[in-house]
Amino acid sequence: GLVRAVQESLAELYRIPEGYEVVLGNGGSTLFWDLAVSSLIERRSAHGVFGEFSRKFASAAGRAPHLEAPAVSEAPAGSVALPEAGDADVYAWAQNETSTGAAAPVRRIGDGLVLIDATSAAGGMDADIAETDVYYFAPQKNFSSDGGLWLAFASPAAIERAERIKASGRWIPETLDFTVAVKNSRLNQTLNTPALATLLLLEDQLGWMLELGGMEAVAARCAESTSTLYAWAESRDFASPFVADPAFRSPVVATIDLADEIDAKAVI
C-alpha cells in the first residue's frame, strides 16, 4: 500500500500520460545507468555530457562489451550539451546537472528512446513526460528522502524495448532487468526488500507537494529561491552566477562563483 501511494502521488504530481507506468527498484540512479546499459540500450546510445553525472552514464555505456561505442556531445562545465540525432537507439542526458547547476531542456531527439536523468530536477522542475521514454530519479534531493531507490516514468515504448532485448537472449542480471522491475512495480513492490523509511519520507514529501498546489507551485517555489541567489550574486562585484547563460541556470541548484579573496564559508 505504501508503494502504491507513492506511485499514485508521483503520477499525479507529474500528470504522466496515459500508458506510462511508475516503475521503481533498489539501487538509486547509479544502478539505473547499469540497468539501462543492460536492458534498454539495444545497440548504441548518444549522450549529452555537461557535468559529472551525465558523464558517468556515458562512461557506463562506453564500458559495455555488448554495445557499440556511444556518441558523446560534450560541453564545458557551466553550459549545456544535448546529444545529436543520429544512428543511436537511446538519447540520454540530465535535466539538471547537479555538479554544475546547469539545466537542460527536456524534448525528443532522434528516433530512439529518450532517457532523462532527473535526480536533482524531479520534484523541483516541471517536465513534459510525453517528451521522454524514461524519466528517472532517486528521491534524496527535492523529495527529502534517502538514496538507494530509483523511480521512473516509463513509456510503453521503453517497456517494449526492454522486453525485446530480454527475448533476444542477452544475459541480464535480474537486478538490472527492467522487465523484472516493471513486473514487480505493477504489484506495488520491488525485486528485493526496500528501505521502508525511504518510502515513508518520500510519501510525506509528496503529500506536502500536492497540498502546496502540485508541480506548478513547487517549481515556482524553487525558482523563487534560486532567483534570489542569482540576483544577489549579480548585484555584488565579488560574486557571479557560475552558469553564464541565464537560460541554462538551474532553478534547483544555484552555483555562485566568488572572487579568490572571498571566504566562501563566511559567505555561506
C-alpha positions as a Markdown table, in Angstrom:
| # | Residue | x | y | z |
|---|---|---|---|---|
| 1 | Gly | 0.0 | 0.0 | 0.0 |
| 2 | Leu | 2.9 | 2.4 | 0.7 |
| 3 | Val | 4.5 | 1.7 | -2.6 |
| 4 | Arg | 1.1 | 2.2 | -4.4 |
| 5 | Ala | 0.6 | 5.5 | -2.6 |
| 6 | Val | 4.0 | 6.8 | -3.7 |
| 7 | Gln | 3.3 | 5.6 | -7.3 |
| 8 | Glu | -0.1 | 7.3 | -7.4 |
| 9 | Ser | 1.2 | 10.6 | -5.9 |
| 10 | Leu | 4.1 | 10.8 | -8.4 |
| 11 | Ala | 1.8 | 10.1 | -11.3 |
| 12 | Glu | -0.5 | 12.9 | -10.1 |
| 13 | Leu | 2.4 | 15.4 | -9.4 |
| 14 | Tyr | 3.8 | 14.9 | -12.9 |
| 15 | Arg | 0.5 | 14.4 | -14.8 |
| 16 | Ile | 2.0 | 11.4 | -16.5 |
| 17 | Pro | 0.5 | 10.4 | -19.9 |
| 18 | Glu | -1.9 | 7.5 | -20.3 |
| 19 | Gly | 0.0 | 4.3 | -20.8 |
| 20 | Tyr | 3.1 | 5.4 | -18.9 |
| 21 | Glu | 3.9 | 3.5 | -15.7 |
| 22 | Val | 5.6 | 4.4 | -12.5 |
| 23 | Val | 8.4 | 1.9 | -12.1 |
| 24 | Leu | 10.8 | 1.6 | -9.1 |
| 25 | Gly | 13.7 | -0.5 | -8.0 |
| 26 | Asn | 16.6 | -0.7 | -5.5 |
| 27 | Gly | 19.9 | 0.9 | -6.1 |
| 28 | Gly | 19.5 | 4.6 | -6.9 |
| 29 | Ser | 20.3 | 6.4 | -10.2 |
| 30 | Thr | 23.8 | 4.9 | -10.3 |
| 31 | Leu | 22.4 | 1.4 | -10.6 |
| 32 | Phe | 19.8 | 2.7 | -13.1 |
| 33 | Trp | 22.6 | 3.6 | -15.5 |
| 34 | Asp | 23.8 | 0.0 | -15.5 |
| 35 | Leu | 20.2 | -1.2 | -15.9 |
| 36 | Ala | 19.8 | 1.0 | -18.9 |
| 37 | Val | 23.1 | -0.3 | -20.4 |
| 38 | Ser | 21.9 | -3.9 | -19.8 |
| 39 | Ser | 18.2 | -3.6 | -20.6 |
| 40 | Leu | 17.3 | -0.5 | -22.6 |
| 41 | Ile | 20.2 | 0.3 | -25.0 |
| 42 | Glu | 19.9 | -2.1 | -27.9 |
| 43 | Arg | 23.0 | -1.2 | -29.9 |
| 44 | Arg | 24.3 | 2.3 | -29.3 |
| 45 | Ser | 23.4 | 5.3 | -27.2 |
| 46 | Ala | 24.0 | 9.1 | -27.6 |
| 47 | His | 24.8 | 11.2 | -24.6 |
| 48 | Gly | 24.8 | 14.9 | -23.7 |
| 49 | Val | 27.7 | 15.4 | -21.3 |
| 50 | Phe | 28.0 | 18.6 | -19.3 |
| 51 | Gly | 28.9 | 17.6 | -15.8 |
| 52 | Glu | 29.9 | 14.7 | -13.5 |
| 53 | Phe | 26.7 | 12.7 | -13.6 |
| 54 | Ser | 25.9 | 12.9 | -17.3 |
| 55 | Arg | 29.5 | 11.8 | -17.8 |
| 56 | Lys | 29.0 | 8.7 | -15.6 |
| 57 | Phe | 26.2 | 7.4 | -17.7 |
| 58 | Ala | 28.1 | 7.9 | -20.9 |
| 59 | Ser | 31.1 | 6.1 | -19.3 |
| 60 | Ala | 29.0 | 3.2 | -18.3 |
| 61 | Ala | 27.7 | 2.7 | -21.8 |
| 62 | Gly | 31.3 | 3.0 | -23.1 |
| 63 | Arg | 32.5 | 0.1 | -20.9 |
| 64 | Ala | 29.7 | -2.3 | -22.0 |
| 65 | Pro | 31.2 | -5.0 | -24.2 |
| 66 | His | 27.9 | -5.8 | -25.9 |
| 67 | Leu | 27.3 | -2.2 | -27.2 |
| 68 | Glu | 28.9 | 0.0 | -29.8 |
| 69 | Ala | 30.9 | 3.0 | -28.6 |
| 70 | Pro | 28.4 | 5.7 | -27.6 |
| 71 | Ala | 28.2 | 9.1 | -29.4 |
| 72 | Val | 29.1 | 11.8 | -26.9 |
| 73 | Ser | 28.3 | 15.5 | -27.3 |
| 74 | Glu | 30.2 | 17.4 | -24.6 |
| 75 | Ala | 30.1 | 21.0 | -23.2 |
| 76 | Pro | 32.3 | 22.6 | -20.6 |
| 77 | Ala | 31.0 | 22.8 | -17.0 |
| 78 | Gly | 28.5 | 25.6 | -16.7 |
| 79 | Ser | 27.0 | 25.1 | -20.1 |
| 80 | Val | 24.7 | 22.5 | -21.7 |
| 81 | Ala | 25.1 | 19.8 | -24.4 |
| 82 | Leu | 22.4 | 17.7 | -25.9 |
| 83 | Pro | 23.1 | 14.6 | -27.9 |
| 84 | Glu | 22.8 | 14.9 | -31.6 |
| 85 | Ala | 20.3 | 12.9 | -33.7 |
| 86 | Gly | 22.0 | 10.1 | -35.5 |
| 87 | Asp | 22.0 | 6.3 | -35.5 |
| 88 | Ala | 21.6 | 5.8 | -31.8 |
| 89 | Asp | 18.6 | 3.9 | -30.3 |
| 90 | Val | 18.8 | 5.8 | -26.9 |
| 91 | Tyr | 19.4 | 9.5 | -26.3 |
| 92 | Ala | 20.4 | 10.4 | -22.8 |
| 93 | Trp | 21.2 | 13.5 | -20.7 |
| 94 | Ala | 20.4 | 15.1 | -17.4 |
| 95 | Gln | 17.6 | 17.6 | -17.0 |
| 96 | Asn | 19.6 | 19.2 | -14.2 |
| 97 | Glu | 23.4 | 18.6 | -13.8 |
| 98 | Thr | 23.8 | 18.6 | -10.0 |
| 99 | Ser | 27.6 | 19.1 | -10.2 |
| 100 | Thr | 27.4 | 22.4 | -12.1 |
| 101 | Gly | 24.0 | 23.9 | -11.7 |
| 102 | Ala | 23.2 | 23.8 | -15.4 |
| 103 | Ala | 19.7 | 22.8 | -16.6 |
| 104 | Ala | 18.9 | 21.4 | -20.0 |
| 105 | Pro | 15.6 | 21.3 | -21.9 |
| 106 | Val | 13.6 | 18.0 | -22.0 |
| 107 | Arg | 12.5 | 17.2 | -25.5 |
| 108 | Arg | 12.6 | 14.4 | -28.1 |
| 109 | Ile | 15.7 | 13.9 | -30.2 |
| 110 | Gly | 16.1 | 11.4 | -33.0 |
| 111 | Asp | 14.1 | 8.2 | -33.3 |
| 112 | Gly | 15.3 | 6.4 | -30.3 |
| 113 | Leu | 14.2 | 6.2 | -26.7 |
| 114 | Val | 14.8 | 9.4 | -24.6 |
| 115 | Leu | 16.2 | 8.8 | -21.2 |
| 116 | Ile | 16.3 | 11.8 | -18.8 |
| 117 | Asp | 18.3 | 11.7 | -15.5 |
| 118 | Ala | 16.1 | 13.9 | -13.3 |
| 119 | Thr | 17.6 | 13.1 | -9.9 |
| 120 | Ser | 18.1 | 16.7 | -8.8 |
| 121 | Ala | 15.3 | 18.0 | -11.0 |
| 122 | Ala | 12.3 | 15.8 | -10.1 |
| 123 | Gly | 10.1 | 17.5 | -7.6 |
| 124 | Gly | 11.6 | 20.9 | -8.3 |
| 125 | Met | 11.4 | 21.3 | -12.1 |
| 126 | Asp | 8.5 | 20.6 | -14.4 |
| 127 | Ala | 8.8 | 18.4 | -17.5 |
| 128 | Asp | 6.5 | 17.1 | -20.2 |
| 129 | Ile | 6.8 | 13.4 | -19.5 |
| 130 | Ala | 5.4 | 12.7 | -23.0 |
| 131 | Glu | 8.7 | 14.0 | -24.4 |
| 132 | Thr | 10.6 | 11.2 | -22.7 |
| 133 | Asp | 10.5 | 7.4 | -22.6 |
| 134 | Val | 12.2 | 7.0 | -19.2 |
| 135 | Tyr | 12.3 | 10.0 | -16.8 |
| 136 | Tyr | 14.2 | 8.5 | -13.8 |
| 137 | Phe | 15.4 | 9.8 | -10.5 |
| 138 | Ala | 16.3 | 9.0 | -6.9 |
| 139 | Pro | 14.4 | 10.6 | -4.0 |
| 140 | Gln | 17.2 | 12.1 | -1.9 |
| 141 | Lys | 17.1 | 15.6 | -3.4 |
| 142 | Asn | 13.8 | 17.6 | -3.7 |
| 143 | Phe | 11.9 | 14.7 | -2.4 |
| 144 | Ser | 13.7 | 15.0 | 1.0 |
| 145 | Ser | 14.2 | 11.2 | 1.3 |
| 146 | Asp | 17.1 | 8.8 | 1.3 |
| 147 | Gly | 19.1 | 7.4 | -1.5 |
| 148 | Gly | 19.2 | 3.7 | -2.6 |
| 149 | Leu | 16.0 | 3.7 | -4.6 |
| 150 | Trp | 15.3 | 4.6 | -8.2 |
| 151 | Leu | 12.0 | 5.6 | -9.6 |
| 152 | Ala | 11.0 | 6.2 | -13.3 |
| 153 | Phe | 8.1 | 7.2 | -15.5 |
| 154 | Ala | 8.3 | 4.6 | -18.3 |
| 155 | Ser | 6.6 | 4.8 | -21.7 |
| 156 | Pro | 5.1 | 1.8 | -23.5 |
| 157 | Ala | 8.0 | 2.0 | -26.0 |
| 158 | Ala | 10.6 | 1.7 | -23.2 |
| 159 | Ile | 8.9 | -1.3 | -21.7 |
| 160 | Glu | 8.5 | -2.9 | -25.2 |
| 161 | Arg | 12.3 | -2.3 | -25.8 |
| 162 | Ala | 13.3 | -4.0 | -22.6 |
| 163 | Glu | 11.0 | -7.0 | -23.4 |
| 164 | Arg | 12.5 | -7.3 | -26.9 |
| 165 | Ile | 16.1 | -7.1 | -25.6 |
| 166 | Lys | 15.4 | -9.8 | -23.0 |
| 167 | Ala | 13.7 | -12.0 | -25.6 |
| 168 | Ser | 16.8 | -11.7 | -27.8 |
| 169 | Gly | 18.8 | -13.8 | -25.3 |
| 170 | Arg | 21.1 | -11.1 | -23.9 |
| 171 | Trp | 22.3 | -12.1 | -20.5 |
| 172 | Ile | 20.9 | -9.6 | -18.0 |
| 173 | Pro | 21.3 | -9.9 | -14.2 |
| 174 | Glu | 17.9 | -9.9 | -12.5 |
| 175 | Thr | 18.6 | -6.7 | -10.6 |
| 176 | Leu | 19.4 | -4.9 | -13.9 |
| 177 | Asp | 16.4 | -6.3 | -15.8 |
| 178 | Phe | 13.9 | -3.5 | -16.5 |
| 179 | Thr | 11.2 | -6.1 | -17.2 |
| 180 | Val | 11.6 | -7.5 | -13.7 |
| 181 | Ala | 11.3 | -4.0 | -12.2 |
| 182 | Val | 8.2 | -3.4 | -14.3 |
| 183 | Lys | 6.6 | -6.7 | -13.3 |
| 184 | Asn | 7.2 | -6.0 | -9.6 |
| 185 | Ser | 6.1 | -2.4 | -9.8 |
| 186 | Arg | 2.8 | -3.5 | -11.2 |
| 187 | Leu | 2.4 | -5.4 | -8.0 |
| 188 | Asn | 3.4 | -2.4 | -5.9 |
| 189 | Gln | 6.6 | -4.0 | -4.8 |
| 190 | Thr | 10.3 | -4.2 | -5.6 |
| 191 | Leu | 12.5 | -7.2 | -6.5 |
| 192 | Asn | 14.2 | -7.2 | -3.2 |
| 193 | Thr | 13.2 | -5.6 | 0.1 |
| 194 | Pro | 13.3 | -1.8 | 0.0 |
| 195 | Ala | 14.1 | 0.6 | 2.9 |
| 196 | Leu | 10.7 | 1.5 | 4.3 |
| 197 | Ala | 11.9 | 4.7 | 5.8 |
| 198 | Thr | 12.9 | 5.9 | 2.4 |
| 199 | Leu | 9.4 | 5.3 | 1.1 |
| 200 | Leu | 7.8 | 6.9 | 4.2 |
| 201 | Leu | 9.8 | 10.1 | 3.8 |
| 202 | Leu | 9.0 | 10.2 | 0.1 |
| 203 | Glu | 5.3 | 9.7 | 0.7 |
| 204 | Asp | 5.3 | 12.5 | 3.2 |
| 205 | Gln | 7.1 | 14.9 | 0.9 |
| 206 | Leu | 4.8 | 14.1 | -2.0 |
| 207 | Gly | 1.8 | 14.8 | 0.2 |
| 208 | Trp | 3.2 | 18.2 | 1.1 |
| 209 | Met | 4.0 | 19.0 | -2.6 |
| 210 | Leu | 0.4 | 18.2 | -3.7 |
| 211 | Glu | -1.1 | 20.2 | -0.8 |
| 212 | Leu | 1.1 | 23.1 | -1.8 |
| 213 | Gly | -0.5 | 23.1 | -5.3 |
| 214 | Gly | 1.3 | 20.4 | -7.2 |
| 215 | Met | 4.2 | 20.8 | -9.6 |
| 216 | Glu | 3.4 | 24.3 | -10.7 |
| 217 | Ala | 3.6 | 25.6 | -7.1 |
| 218 | Val | 6.6 | 23.5 | -6.3 |
| 219 | Ala | 8.6 | 24.7 | -9.3 |
| 220 | Ala | 7.7 | 28.3 | -8.6 |
| 221 | Arg | 8.9 | 28.0 | -5.0 |
| 222 | Cys | 12.3 | 26.6 | -6.2 |
| 223 | Ala | 12.6 | 29.2 | -8.9 |
| 224 | Glu | 12.0 | 32.0 | -6.4 |
| 225 | Ser | 14.7 | 30.7 | -4.1 |
| 226 | Thr | 17.3 | 30.3 | -6.7 |
| 227 | Ser | 16.4 | 33.6 | -8.4 |
| 228 | Thr | 17.1 | 35.3 | -5.1 |
| 229 | Leu | 20.6 | 33.9 | -5.0 |
| 230 | Tyr | 21.3 | 34.7 | -8.7 |
| 231 | Ala | 20.1 | 38.3 | -8.2 |
| 232 | Trp | 22.3 | 38.6 | -5.1 |
| 233 | Ala | 25.3 | 37.4 | -7.0 |
| 234 | Glu | 24.7 | 39.7 | -9.9 |
| 235 | Ser | 24.4 | 42.7 | -7.6 |
| 236 | Arg | 27.8 | 42.1 | -6.0 |
| 237 | Asp | 31.2 | 42.9 | -7.5 |
| 238 | Phe | 32.8 | 39.9 | -5.8 |
| 239 | Ala | 30.2 | 37.3 | -7.0 |
| 240 | Ser | 28.6 | 36.0 | -10.2 |
| 241 | Pro | 26.5 | 33.1 | -11.3 |
| 242 | Phe | 28.7 | 30.2 | -12.4 |
| 243 | Val | 26.3 | 29.4 | -15.3 |
| 244 | Ala | 26.8 | 32.5 | -17.6 |
| 245 | Asp | 23.7 | 32.0 | -19.8 |
| 246 | Pro | 20.5 | 32.7 | -17.8 |
| 247 | Ala | 18.6 | 30.3 | -20.0 |
| 248 | Phe | 20.6 | 27.4 | -18.6 |
| 249 | Arg | 20.7 | 28.4 | -14.9 |
| 250 | Ser | 19.2 | 25.7 | -12.7 |
| 251 | Pro | 16.1 | 26.6 | -10.7 |
| 252 | Val | 17.0 | 23.9 | -8.1 |
| 253 | Val | 20.8 | 24.1 | -7.8 |
| 254 | Ala | 22.2 | 27.6 | -7.7 |
| 255 | Thr | 26.0 | 27.7 | -8.3 |
| 256 | Ile | 27.8 | 31.0 | -7.5 |
| 257 | Asp | 31.4 | 32.0 | -8.2 |
| 258 | Leu | 33.2 | 34.1 | -5.7 |
| 259 | Ala | 36.4 | 36.2 | -6.1 |
| 260 | Asp | 39.5 | 34.5 | -4.9 |
| 261 | Glu | 39.9 | 36.7 | -1.9 |
| 262 | Ile | 36.4 | 35.9 | -0.6 |
| 263 | Asp | 36.0 | 33.2 | 2.1 |
| 264 | Ala | 33.1 | 31.0 | 0.8 |
| 265 | Lys | 32.4 | 29.6 | 4.2 |
| 266 | Ala | 31.9 | 33.1 | 5.6 |
| 267 | Val | 29.5 | 34.0 | 2.8 |
| 268 | Ile | 27.5 | 30.8 | 3.3 |
